[in-house]
Amino acid sequence: MQKIKVIIDWDENFGAVSDLVDGCVATGKTFDQIKENYASALEFHLEGLEQEEIPPELLGKYKLEFELTAQALLHRFDKILTRATLSRITGINERQLGHYVSGYRNPKAEQRKKIVEAFHQLGKEFLSVS
């Protein structure tokens, strides 16, 4: 089964695109909604293409793999975790996190990796509770 990477970004709503499929975009107010909307948009987009226009990766079974930009990831959890908490778990100061959430600044790959790893570690800690 092919994995199709879909990038989710934030700009007042979630937006999704894939480098593999030109012209297929979707938006949504929530993370779950954007995943559903992109899957529907992709299905509709593929129906409108000629067989030879469809990327080979999409001819068989495929699975959409969603990757959030740092801004989208931080925005998704902005109302769940305080910036102070995010600062503690990422090691990035609150003001800098605020710049990332607002889109004023984009983190370098190294900073994004710290953010993602911190969320993974937090998830492991939650799962260890019995």
PyRosetta script that sets phi, psi and omega in degrees:
from pyrosetta import init, pose_from_sequence

init()
pose = pose_from_sequence("MQKIKVIIDWDENFGAVSDLVDGCVATGKTFDQIKENYASALEFHLEGLEQEEIPPELLGKYKLEFELTAQALLHRFDKILTRATLSRITGINERQLGHYVSGYRNPKAEQRKKIVEAFHQLGKEFLSVS")
pose.set_psi(1, 128.8)
pose.set_omega(1, 179.4)
pose.set_phi(2, -76.9)
pose.set_psi(2, 141.3)
pose.set_omega(2, 173.7)
pose.set_phi(3, -101.9)
pose.set_psi(3, 126.6)
pose.set_omega(3, -179.6)
pose.set_phi(4, -108.2)
pose.set_psi(4, 116.2)
pose.set_omega(4, -178.8)
pose.set_phi(5, -80.4)
pose.set_psi(5, 127.9)
pose.set_omega(5, 178.4)
pose.set_phi(6, -120.5)
pose.set_psi(6, 125.2)
pose.set_omega(6, -179.3)
pose.set_phi(7, -93.2)
pose.set_psi(7, 128.3)
pose.set_omega(7, 177.3)
pose.set_phi(8, -110.1)
pose.set_psi(8, 128.5)
pose.set_omega(8, 179.0)
pose.set_phi(9, -121.9)
pose.set_psi(9, 175.3)
pose.set_omega(9, 179.3)
pose.set_phi(10, -127.9)
pose.set_psi(10, 131.5)
pose.set_omega(10, 171.6)
pose.set_phi(11, -156.6)
pose.set_psi(11, 78.2)
pose.set_omega(11, -174.7)
pose.set_phi(12, 71.3)
pose.set_psi(12, -17.9)
pose.set_omega(12, 171.4)
pose.set_phi(13, -149.9)
pose.set_psi(13, 164.6)
pose.set_omega(13, 171.9)
pose.set_phi(14, -76.2)
pose.set_psi(14, 143.9)
pose.set_omega(14, 175.8)
pose.set_phi(15, -133.8)
pose.set_psi(15, 143.1)
pose.set_omega(15, -176.5)
pose.set_phi(16, -131.0)
pose.set_psi(16, 139.6)
pose.set_omega(16, 175.8)
pose.set_phi(17, -145.6)
pose.set_psi(17, 161.0)
pose.set_omega(17, 173.4)
pose.set_phi(18, -131.3)
pose.set_psi(18, 135.4)
pose.set_omega(18, 177.5)
pose.set_phi(19, -62.4)
pose.set_psi(19, -23.4)
pose.set_omega(19, -176.5)
pose.set_phi(20, -73.5)
pose.set_psi(20, -28.0)
pose.set_omega(20, -172.9)
pose.set_phi(21, -124.2)
pose.set_psi(21, 99.9)
pose.set_omega(21, 178.4)
pose.set_phi(22, -66.9)
pose.set_psi(22, 135.2)
pose.set_omega(22, 173.5)
pose.set_phi(23, 86.6)
pose.set_psi(23, -1.4)
pose.set_omega(23, 179.0)
pose.set_phi(24, -102.5)
pose.set_psi(24, 112.0)
pose.set_omega(24, -179.8)
pose.set_phi(25, -134.7)
pose.set_psi(25, 159.5)
pose.set_omega(25, 176.1)
pose.set_phi(26, -150.8)
pose.set_psi(26, 157.0)
pose.set_omega(26, 174.8)
pose.set_phi(27, -130.9)
pose.set_psi(27, 164.3)
pose.set_omega(27, 178.0)
pose.set_phi(28, -170.5)
pose.set_psi(28, 154.3)
pose.set_omega(28, -178.9)
pose.set_phi(29, -81.8)
pose.set_psi(29, -26.4)
pose.set_omega(29, -179.8)
pose.set_phi(30, -123.0)
pose.set_psi(30, 164.9)
pose.set_omega(30, 179.7)
pose.set_phi(31, -64.1)
pose.set_psi(31, -44.4)
pose.set_omega(31, 178.7)
pose.set_phi(32, -63.0)
pose.set_psi(32, -39.8)
pose.set_omega(32, -179.6)
pose.set_phi(33, -64.9)
pose.set_psi(33, -40.4)
pose.set_omega(33, -178.8)
pose.set_phi(34, -67.2)
pose.set_psi(34, -36.6)
pose.set_omega(34, 177.6)
pose.set_phi(35, -63.9)
pose.set_psi(35, -45.1)
pose.set_omega(35, 178.1)
pose.set_phi(36, -63.9)
pose.set_psi(36, -45.1)
pose.set_omega(36, -177.4)
pose.set_phi(37, -64.3)
pose.set_psi(37, -38.9)
pose.set_omega(37, 179.8)
pose.set_phi(38, -69.1)
pose.set_psi(38, -41.1)
pose.set_omega(38, 178.7)
pose.set_phi(39, -59.7)
pose.set_psi(39, -42.8)
pose.set_omega(39, 178.3)
pose.set_phi(40, -66.5)
pose.set_psi(40, -43.1)
pose.set_omega(40, -179.9)
pose.set_phi(41, -63.3)
pose.set_psi(41, -40.2)
pose.set_omega(41, 179.2)
pose.set_phi(42, -64.9)
pose.set_psi(42, -44.2)
pose.set_omega(42, 178.1)
pose.set_phi(43, -59.4)
pose.set_psi(43, -46.8)
pose.set_omega(43, 179.0)
pose.set_phi(44, -63.6)
pose.set_psi(44, -41.5)
pose.set_omega(44, -179.7)
pose.set_phi(45, -62.2)
pose.set_psi(45, -45.0)
pose.set_omega(45, -178.3)
pose.set_phi(46, -66.5)
pose.set_psi(46, -33.9)
pose.set_omega(46, 177.7)
pose.set_phi(47, -62.4)
pose.set_psi(47, -30.5)
pose.set_omega(47, -177.8)
pose.set_phi(48, -85.3)
pose.set_psi(48, -5.5)
pose.set_omega(48, -179.2)
pose.set_phi(49, -93.8)
pose.set_psi(49, 151.3)
pose.set_omega(49, 170.6)
pose.set_phi(50, -71.8)
pose.set_psi(50, 153.3)
pose.set_omega(50, -177.5)
pose.set_phi(51, -52.2)
pose.set_psi(51, -42.9)
pose.set_omega(51, -177.2)
pose.set_phi(52, -73.9)
pose.set_psi(52, -14.2)
pose.set_omega(52, 178.4)
pose.set_phi(53, -85.9)
pose.set_psi(53, -15.5)
pose.set_omega(53, -177.2)
pose.set_phi(54, -77.0)
pose.set_psi(54, 127.1)
pose.set_omega(54, 177.7)
pose.set_phi(55, -56.9)
pose.set_psi(55, 140.0)
pose.set_omega(55, -177.5)
pose.set_phi(56, -54.9)
pose.set_psi(56, -32.3)
pose.set_omega(56, -179.6)
pose.set_phi(57, -64.1)
pose.set_psi(57, -20.3)
pose.set_omega(57, -176.8)
pose.set_phi(58, -102.4)
pose.set_psi(58, 4.4)
pose.set_omega(58, -179.5)
pose.set_phi(59, -78.7)
pose.set_psi(59, -33.6)
pose.set_omega(59, 178.8)
pose.set_phi(60, -100.3)
pose.set_psi(60, -151.7)
pose.set_omega(60, 176.9)
pose.set_phi(61, -78.1)
pose.set_psi(61, 140.8)
pose.set_omega(61, 178.9)
pose.set_phi(62, -143.8)
pose.set_psi(62, 161.1)
pose.set_omega(62, 178.3)
pose.set_phi(63, -128.8)
pose.set_psi(63, 131.7)
pose.set_omega(63, 178.1)
pose.set_phi(64, -80.4)
pose.set_psi(64, 129.8)
pose.set_omega(64, 179.1)
pose.set_phi(65, -116.3)
pose.set_psi(65, 113.7)
pose.set_omega(65, -173.9)
pose.set_phi(66, -93.3)
pose.set_psi(66, 130.5)
pose.set_omega(66, 176.9)
pose.set_phi(67, -122.3)
pose.set_psi(67, 124.9)
pose.set_omega(67, -179.1)
pose.set_phi(68, -91.9)
pose.set_psi(68, 139.9)
pose.set_omega(68, 170.7)
pose.set_phi(69, -67.5)
pose.set_psi(69, 165.9)
pose.set_omega(69, 179.5)
pose.set_phi(70, -59.0)
pose.set_psi(70, -41.4)
pose.set_omega(70, -179.6)
pose.set_phi(71, -62.5)
pose.set_psi(71, -44.7)
pose.set_omega(71, 179.9)
pose.set_phi(72, -66.0)
pose.set_psi(72, -41.5)
pose.set_omega(72, 179.5)
pose.set_phi(73, -62.4)
pose.set_psi(73, -48.3)
pose.set_omega(73, -179.9)
pose.set_phi(74, -66.5)
pose.set_psi(74, -37.6)
pose.set_omega(74, 178.7)
pose.set_phi(75, -65.9)
pose.set_psi(75, -38.9)
pose.set_omega(75, -179.3)
pose.set_phi(76, -58.5)
pose.set_psi(76, -36.7)
pose.set_omega(76, -176.9)
pose.set_phi(77, -104.2)
pose.set_psi(77, 6.2)
pose.set_omega(77, -176.2)
pose.set_phi(78, -60.4)
pose.set_psi(78, -35.7)
pose.set_omega(78, -179.4)
pose.set_phi(79, -89.2)
pose.set_psi(79, -7.0)
pose.set_omega(79, -178.2)
pose.set_phi(80, -99.1)
pose.set_psi(80, -43.6)
pose.set_omega(80, -179.7)
pose.set_phi(81, -116.8)
pose.set_psi(81, 137.1)
pose.set_omega(81, 177.7)
pose.set_phi(82, -71.4)
pose.set_psi(82, 161.2)
pose.set_omega(82, 177.0)
pose.set_phi(83, -66.0)
pose.set_psi(83, -31.8)
pose.set_omega(83, 177.0)
pose.set_phi(84, -62.1)
pose.set_psi(84, -42.5)
pose.set_omega(84, 177.6)
pose.set_phi(85, -64.8)
pose.set_psi(85, -46.5)
pose.set_omega(85, 179.2)
pose.set_phi(86, -60.4)
pose.set_psi(86, -37.9)
pose.set_omega(86, 178.2)
pose.set_phi(87, -63.3)
pose.set_psi(87, -43.9)
pose.set_omega(87, 179.5)
pose.set_phi(88, -63.2)
pose.set_psi(88, -43.2)
pose.set_omega(88, -175.1)
pose.set_phi(89, -80.2)
pose.set_psi(89, -22.7)
pose.set_omega(89, -179.2)
pose.set_phi(90, -99.0)
pose.set_psi(90, -24.9)
pose.set_omega(90, -173.9)
pose.set_phi(91, 80.1)
pose.set_psi(91, 10.9)
pose.set_omega(91, 179.0)
pose.set_phi(92, -105.6)
pose.set_psi(92, 133.2)
pose.set_omega(92, -175.1)
pose.set_phi(93, -65.8)
pose.set_psi(93, 155.2)
pose.set_omega(93, -174.4)
pose.set_phi(94, -58.5)
pose.set_psi(94, -40.6)
pose.set_omega(94, -178.2)
pose.set_phi(95, -62.8)
pose.set_psi(95, -42.6)
pose.set_omega(95, 178.7)
pose.set_phi(96, -64.5)
pose.set_psi(96, -41.4)
pose.set_omega(96, 176.5)
pose.set_phi(97, -60.0)
pose.set_psi(97, -40.0)
pose.set_omega(97, 177.2)
pose.set_phi(98, -60.3)
pose.set_psi(98, -39.1)
pose.set_omega(98, 176.8)
pose.set_phi(99, -63.9)
pose.set_psi(99, -38.4)
pose.set_omega(99, 179.3)
pose.set_phi(100, -68.2)
pose.set_psi(100, -42.4)
pose.set_omega(100, -179.3)
pose.set_phi(101, -63.9)
pose.set_psi(101, -41.6)
pose.set_omega(101, -176.9)
pose.set_phi(102, -76.7)
pose.set_psi(102, -15.9)
pose.set_omega(102, -177.2)
pose.set_phi(103, 86.7)
pose.set_psi(103, 2.0)
pose.set_omega(103, 178.5)
pose.set_phi(104, -62.5)
pose.set_psi(104, -35.2)
pose.set_omega(104, 176.1)
pose.set_phi(105, -135.0)
pose.set_psi(105, 151.9)
pose.set_omega(105, 174.3)
pose.set_phi(106, -111.1)
pose.set_psi(106, 134.5)
pose.set_omega(106, -179.9)
pose.set_phi(107, -71.6)
pose.set_psi(107, 149.2)
pose.set_omega(107, 172.2)
pose.set_phi(108, -69.1)
pose.set_psi(108, 164.7)
pose.set_omega(108, -177.4)
pose.set_phi(109, -54.8)
pose.set_psi(109, -39.1)
pose.set_omega(109, -179.1)
pose.set_phi(110, -63.3)
pose.set_psi(110, -42.0)
pose.set_omega(110, 179.2)
pose.set_phi(111, -68.3)
pose.set_psi(111, -41.9)
pose.set_omega(111, 178.4)
pose.set_phi(112, -60.2)
pose.set_psi(112, -40.6)
pose.set_omega(112, 178.7)
pose.set_phi(113, -61.6)
pose.set_psi(113, -40.8)
pose.set_omega(113, 177.2)
pose.set_phi(114, -60.7)
pose.set_psi(114, -42.0)
pose.set_omega(114, -179.3)
pose.set_phi(115, -63.8)
pose.set_psi(115, -49.1)
pose.set_omega(115, -178.7)
pose.set_phi(116, -62.8)
pose.set_psi(116, -45.6)
pose.set_omega(116, 179.9)
pose.set_phi(117, -61.9)
pose.set_psi(117, -37.3)
pose.set_omega(117, 178.2)
pose.set_phi(118, -63.8)
pose.set_psi(118, -42.0)
pose.set_omega(118, 177.0)
pose.set_phi(119, -64.2)
pose.set_psi(119, -40.4)
pose.set_omega(119, 178.1)
pose.set_phi(120, -62.9)
pose.set_psi(120, -43.6)
pose.set_omega(120, 179.2)
pose.set_phi(121, -63.3)
pose.set_psi(121, -42.3)
pose.set_omega(121, 178.0)
pose.set_phi(122, -61.0)
pose.set_psi(122, -42.0)
pose.set_omega(122, 177.3)
pose.set_phi(123, -61.4)
pose.set_psi(123, -41.9)
pose.set_omega(123, 177.8)
pose.set_phi(124, -62.0)
pose.set_psi(124, -41.2)
pose.set_omega(124, 179.2)
pose.set_phi(125, -64.2)
pose.set_psi(125, -41.8)
pose.set_omega(125, 177.0)
pose.set_phi(126, -62.6)
pose.set_psi(126, -41.3)
pose.set_omega(126, -179.2)
pose.set_phi(127, -68.4)
pose.set_psi(127, -22.5)
pose.set_omega(127, -178.8)
pose.set_phi(128, -77.8)
pose.set_psi(128, -12.2)
pose.set_omega(128, -179.6)
pose.set_phi(129, -76.3)
pose.set_psi(129, 131.8)
pose.set_omega(129, 178.0)
pose.set_phi(130, -125.2)
pose.dump_pdb("model.pdb")
